[in-house]
Structures are given as structure tokens and as C-alpha cells.
Amino acid sequence: MTFSVAVAGASGYAGGEVLRLLAGHPEFDVRTITAHSNAGQRLVDVQPHLRSFGNIVLQETTAENLTDHDVVFLALPHGASAALAAQFSHETLVVDCGADHRLDDPNDWKAFYGGDHTPSWAYGIPELPLANEGTQRDNLRGIKRIAAPGCNASAVSLALAPGIRANLIESTDLVSVLAVGPSGAGKSLKAELLASEIMGSASAYAVGGIHRHTPEILQNLRKAGAHEVSISMTPVLVPMARGILATSTARIKPGVTLDQLHSAWCAAYENEPFVKVLPLGQFPRTADTLGANTCLIGLALDTTVGRVVVVSALDNLVKGTAGAAIQSANIALGLPEATGLPVNGVAP
């Protein structure tokens, strides 16, 4: 069975990545693509790498243009998806790649985003370990509304959730520092993201617990079994277009060994096609995930301070956004989960 698809926000990085992956998806037929300021232009003039879509023209992002499709992917800025999605049929599968439907707690939304909170949707990290020994995948089957995850939230949550579920780490002393490519900030022109500003430099941003993915991470770790949880998260902008390398640490419970830690992480992800734990002594590089829907994880134990060190790498535009959105849509529609999604990266 083929599903008709519309993609809103197709001129941006996330929307373009959704389209790149959909171009190779055998069950999804992209019929409508929309944009805001680029409406009326050919997609190939805005996204020159998407040659397979030929001369298809970007339409305006309106509910009228997006309705009458089986699946709608919304790749819009936060605050723009909720009102639009409310106009769609309940029979349409809607996947929001923005933040509007990720957070359960209205207070979290108010503190980190502002404006009106909208109800959360089924969360789109299928592999996220849950406290009941299941995964978030179980909450995606057959549903019609999906909130794709934040990219930093994916890297940190997948890195730490296995240790929380296995009760091997303390959940109130978590630290994560992330090297992040600027594509995560979107395609809009910003002076601090100009090549002349970031080449040959690294700079921390959203320092001091104010990054908008922080409450999302805490929410995910509670789902993994944390009764109390706190994290100090610091993203660092580095001169690579794509990618996240998250180095997350947690204090281990007394007597926990490296073998126990590694075994718990391997058990959490042993049957996952897209999340892989590396052998001890190996650590991932962002380059190994470029263009792929994979998250690679390496572990070490710093015995001098009693902390596990978890290094996770993913492509922020694929596993961190568009790939997770399509993977979740596959599950919701009853398709093989890996349909249309690459596990091989691009090198060099």
C-alpha cells in the first residue's frame, strides 16, 4: 500500500532532510510540499541537492494545501505547528518535527518556550527504554499524532536511559556536554552562525540550564524510571555542518562495574537496528553517523571519580529529526520500521 504524503516547511534543513529520506521510501508518495517565504519557487531551486523531485513547486503552508493526505510531516518553527495541526482530520497521521507537542508539563513549556501549551503527542524516539522494560515503540503503534524528538534530547536520552532503567547510576547528578553542528539551529540567517564566525572556533551556547531540550531530556529520563532527575547540559557549537557528539557522565551506584554497565547498555539496545553500543574501548565519531539514521554509543568507567562516561554520536538532521520522524511514522502505519532509512553513513 502506498501512502500519500505532504511535507510542510520543505525549504528548511529539517524539511529538506525529510524529503531526502522520503525520496527513497517505497511506501510514501510525496504529493505536496509547502514553504513560507519560498512558496512559488521550484524545490530544486531552494534545495538543489533534491534532484529527484524535478520541477515540483513549493506551495503556501496552509491547511487547505496539506489536507487530503494520508501523512503530513510538519517541519516548522516552534509555535507554528499546533494551530495548523488542529485543522487536520483525525484520520491523518501528523508528525510534528518541531517542539509544539513534545512536552507533557505546561510549566515546562512556559519556562522554556513561552506562549500557550498544547497537549503532548506520542513521542518519537522508538528505542527509548521505559521503566516497564518496554520501549517508546509500544506507544507509537497505530497512533495518528507523533512528536518527533529534539536532536540534543535524542543524543542525551539514548545515552543515559539504560543506566537509569537498570538502576546502575544516580539520576540526580547528570552532566552532558555536546559538540553540535550549526544546522541544528535551522536555515535562517543568523550572524553567530556565519562561516566567518564559526570556522576555526568553538563556542558554548544556552549555558546555565536554559537550553530548550533540557525539560525534554528530564521527561525522557523519568519515563526510563528516574523518580528524581537533574542534569547540567552544555551544548558547544563546533565547525561541522551536521552532527552531535554528546559526552554524558553519571555517578554510578556503589559496587557497579564497567562490565555491568556495558552489559546493561547492550541489553537495552541489542535488538535495535539504529542504536548500537560499541565494544569496550571504542567510541563513536560524528562522521560515522553522517547521513545515517543511527546513534552510536561508547562507554567507559572513570574509576577515580566513580562516574560512567557515555559518548553518543548521531546526525542531528537524521536520527535527531527527520529519520526519527519517518521511523516513527513507519511504526504507526504498521510498516517495517527500517523502511527507507539508511544505516550506512557517508565517508570521508
N, C-alpha and C positions, 0 to 999 in steps of 0.2 A: 504493500500500500504506500502511495506517495502522499505526503502532506504539503499543503500549500503554506508558504512562509512569507511573512513581511518582516523587514528589519528597519526600525526607526533609529535615526542618528547614524546613518551609514557613512557619513563623511568624516567621523572621528576615528580615533585609534581603535576603540573597543568595537564600534560598529563595523569598521573595516576588517577587523580580525574575525568577527562573527561571520562575515561574508566569505573571507578566505577559507575558513573551515567548511562552511556550508557548500562551497563550490565543489568539494569532494565528497559530499554526503549523498549516498544513493537514494535515500528516502525523503529528502527535503527538496522541494521545488520552490526556489526563491522567485516570487512573482512581483513583489512591490518593495521598493527601497525608498526611504524618505530622509530628508535633512531639513535644516532650518535656513541658514543664510545661503547654502549651496543649492537649494531647490531650483530646478530648471536646468541644471548642468548635467552633463553625462557623468556617470560614476567614474569612468576611466579617466576623465579629466581631473577628478578630485583624488581618486585612489588609483594612480597609474599602474600599480602592480596587480590590480584585479582585472586582468585582460579577458578572462573567460566570460565576464558579464557583458562584453561587447558594448553596444550603444545604449544600454538601459539608462533611463533618465531619472534623476532624483526628484521625487515628488515632495510636496509640502507635508510636514508631520502633523497630520490631523487624524482624528478618529475615523472620519469617513474614508480616508485613503488606506487605513490599516485594518478596517473590519473585513469580514468575509474571508478570513484566512484561518487555517487550522492552528497555526502557530505564529505568535508575534514576539520578536525579540526587541526589547527597548534598551537602546544604548544611549541614554540621555543623562544630562547633569542631574544631580540630586535635587529633588523638589519638582521635577518636570514629569515624572512617570506616573505618579499616583492619580492625578486628575484624569489623565489620558486613559489609564488602565481601567478606571471606573466605568468607562463608556463601552467596554468590550463585553461581548456575550460571555456568559459563564461557561459556555462550551468551548471557547477558545483557550488554548494553552498560551499563557502570557509569561514570558521570562524577563524579569527586570534585571538588567546588568548594572543598574545604579543602586543607590543606597536606600531608596524610599521605603522598602519593605523588609529590611534586614533586621531591625532592632525590635525586640519584644517590649521593652520598657519605654513608655513615653518620656520619662525623666531623662533617660539616656539620650533620646533624640533631641530633646530640648537643650540639654547641656552641650552636645557636640555638633548639632546641626542647626537648631532653631526652627521656628515655624511649627506648623501643625504636624503631629504624629499620625501616621497611617498604620493600620494593622499589619503585623508581620505576615509574611508568606512562608511556605516551606523553603527551608534554607538549602542552598545548592552546593554543599560540599558532601557528596555521597559517601566518601570514605571516613568522615569524621566519626571517631569512636564515641559511642554513647555509654552512659553508666550502666545500662541494662545488658551490656555485652553485644548489642546490635550496633548498627551504624545509621547515619542520617539517611542513607539509601532507602531504608524501610519507610521513611516518611515522604518519599518522593513518588512512589508508585501510584499512578492513576490520578494524580492531582492536576489542577489546572492553573495554579499560580505558584511561581517559583521566584525566589530572590537569589540571584547569583551573588557569590561572596565578594568581599573586598580582597584585593590581591595580597596585601600585607597580612590581613587576617588569616588568609589561607596558609601562608608560609609559617606563621607562628602557631596557629591552632593545630595543624597537622604535626608540627614538631613536638608539641608538649602534651597533647591529649592522651597518647598511650601511657605515659608515665603517671598521669592523674588517674586514669581508669584503673590501672594496675596497683594504685596506692604505693608507688615507689618514690614519689617526690612530694615535697612540700608545695602547696599551691599558693601560699601567701608570700613567697619570696622569689618571684619570677622576674627575669631580666632578658630583654631581647634587643639586640642592635642589628639593624638591617641595612645592607647596601642595596640601593634601589635605583633603577634607571628612570629617567625623566618621563618616559612615555606613560607612566602611571599617573601623571598629573594631567593627562589629556593633551589635545592638539591645539588648544587656544594659545595664542601668543602671550608669553609672559617673559619679562626681562630677565628674571633669575634663571630661566631655562634656556636662554640663548646659548649657542655653542661657545661663544666667546666667554661666557660666564662659567660654564661647567667643565670645559675641556681642561685637563691638567689640574683639576681641583676636586675636592670632596667637601661637602658641607652638610651639617646636620640641620634638620627642619622639624617643625612641630615638636619641639623639645619640651619636656616637662609634663608629660602625660596628657597632651592636648590633641594628639593625632586621632582622627575620627574613626579609625579602625580599632581603637582601644576597647570601647564597650562591646564591639563585635567579638573580639578575642575573648574577653571575660565571659560573655554569654556562651560562647562555644565551649569553654573550659568548664563552665557549670554543667553544661549538658553532658560532658565527659565524666562528671562525678565530683567536681570540686564544690564543697559546701561554702568555703570562704576562698576568695581568689583575688590576688592583686598582681599587677605586672608593671614594670618600668620598661617602656618601649621607646626606642630612639631610632628613627629612620635617618639614613645618611644618603644624600644624593651623590651619585658617582657617574663618571662619564661613560656610560654604556646605554644604548638606546632602550634595551629591554633587560628584564631580569631582576630577580630578588635573591640575595643571599642573606638569610637570617641566621644569626648566631644567638641561640637562646640557651639560657642556663637556669638550673633549678637546684635547690638544696635537696639532697637525697635523704630518704628515711634511714635511721640507724641500721647498719649492717648490710645495706644493699650493695651488691657487687656490679661490676661492669657487665659480666655475663648475664646477670638477671635483667639488667636494663636492656641490653641488646636483644635478649630473648623476648621481652615484653613488646618492644617496638616491632620486631619481626612478626610476632604473633598477631599484632593489631593489623598489619598490612600484608600478611603472607598471600592472600588471595586477590589482592588489588592489582588491576592492570596498569594503573597510572601512578601509584605511590610505592616507591621501592626503598627499602633500607639497605644500605651498603654494608659489605663486610667490615668488621672492626679494623681500624687503621686507615680506612678510606673515607674521603669526604668529597662532596659534590662541588662542581663548579657551575656557575650560571650558564656557561657555554654549552654544557652537556644537556641543557633543557631547552635551548633556543628553538622556538617553533614547535615544540612538542607539548602534549598535554600531560606532562609528567612532573611529579615532585620527588626529588631525590634527597635522601636523609642519611647523614653520618653521625655517629655518636662517639663520645669519649667521656672518661671519668677523670675529673681533676681531684685526685685524692687528697691534695694538700688543703683544699677548702671544702671538700665534701659536696661537690656540685657536678651534675651531669651537664655536658656541653652537647647541644644538639644543633647541627648545621643543616639547614634545609635550603634547597635551591629550586626555583621554578621560574617559568616565563610569566611575567605578570599579565601579559595580554592573552595568554592561552590558558594554562591551568589556573591562573589567577583571576580570569574573567571569562573570555569567550568560550574556551574549552570546557570550563566547568558548567557554563550555561547550556551548551549543547549536550554534554554528558548527562546533565540532569533532565533535559528535555527527552533524551532517548529513554531514560528510565521511566519518566512519567507516561510516555506513549507506549511502553511495552516493547521497545526496540532493543536489540543487543546494545549494551551500554557503551561499547567502544566504537560504534558505527561512526565512520567519518572522522575519527580522531587519531592523530599521529602519536606514536611513542618514540619515533626517531627524531632526534634533533638535527640541526644543521651545523656542519663544521667545515673548515675552520671559521 
